[in-house]
Amino acid sequence: MANRDSSSQGAGALSPPDPWDPLVRASHWLIAGAVIANGLINKPGGTIHIWIGWAVLGLLALRFVWGLFGPAEARFTAFLPDPRAAVSHLLALVRSKPKEYPSHNPAAAIMVYALWGCLVAVTATGLVMTGARSPVTIAEEKAAVAAGDWSVLVNADNHDGGAEMTGFREAAEEVHEVAANLMLVLALIHVAGVVVESRSLRRNLIRPMVFGRVRNK
Amino acid sequence: MLKQSLAVLCLSLVPVAAHAMPVVGDTVGTNPAEATAALAKAGCTVKEFEAEDGQIEAKCTDASNKLWEVYIDPKSGKVTNIKADD
């Protein structure tokens, strides 16, 4: 049970930090909420959808800066993508003898980069689809058109790119949808992975991402 | 017999299909009133107009109550794209 106890020793120990630092926890849950809201609940292309997309861009930027300058376990260098190590970790998991790692385990690290890749793809294509106009501008346009005034769009000086631009936007839309759906599938696998890993390590891996350690344990 | 009736059916549907919907390039107008009238004439009853990506998106239903998204350039009043709402 030495492994379990080491979880309370913080960064530099054999197991991931308990709790994860506040920025990692906050960005994790805010992005999880954003993915659920934009992927499953709100109206695609609506003002709320676009606001959330911009918020995700900000969170991603913050997290990436944290990946360079944050605490050791949050840095990219603590969980560089290593497909071979990921495979051997999964094999160890099947034999229910996974090792502990100071940050994300190698399989989880691949998942982190895959999810980030999807987030970047989805937000970037979202910007292409909206011409990178701010959610405020878009809300004003929608309100004006709903009130029967189309002139705001004429003055807005957009969409003069012709057929080529339309094709580009349509391609962006395809990528946006495929990447978003892929991300939802990956998120499910991620949750399943956390459950399996928690059972295998006999340790709740969700708690450090929520509250952190229960001190009197 | 079946072949014949199918042929008749197809032929009789052709004119309907040809005139049922607006097509890309049609000029339908640069304000809600004109566009509603033009789209109705082309066989699509407008439910609402929305701003989407700098264009006007008209949501309209055809004779069989199928929902379509007709994109209109607000500057020229021309239909730029038509998509089935799925």
Chai-1 contact restraints between the chains, C-beta under 6 A:
chainA,res_idxA,chainB,res_idxB,connection_type,confidence,min_distance_angstrom,max_distance_angstrom,comment,restraint_id
A,G45,B,E52,contact,1.0,0.0,6.0,A-B,restraint_1
A,E141,B,A51,contact,1.0,0.0,6.0,A-B,restraint_2
A,K142,B,A51,contact,1.0,0.0,6.0,A-B,restraint_3
A,V145,B,F49,contact,1.0,0.0,6.0,A-B,restraint_4
A,V145,B,A51,contact,1.0,0.0,6.0,A-B,restraint_5
A,G148,B,P32,contact,1.0,0.0,6.0,A-B,restraint_6
A,W150,B,N31,contact,1.0,0.0,6.0,A-B,restraint_7
A,W150,B,I56,contact,1.0,0.0,6.0,A-B,restraint_8
A,W150,B,P74,contact,1.0,0.0,6.0,A-B,restraint_9
A,L153,B,G54,contact,1.0,0.0,6.0,A-B,restraint_10
A,L153,B,P74,contact,1.0,0.0,6.0,A-B,restraint_11
A,V154,B,P74,contact,1.0,0.0,6.0,A-B,restraint_12
A,V154,B,K75,contact,1.0,0.0,6.0,A-B,restraint_13
A,A156,B,G54,contact,1.0,0.0,6.0,A-B,restraint_14
A,N158,B,G54,contact,1.0,0.0,6.0,A-B,restraint_15
A,H159,B,G54,contact,1.0,0.0,6.0,A-B,restraint_16
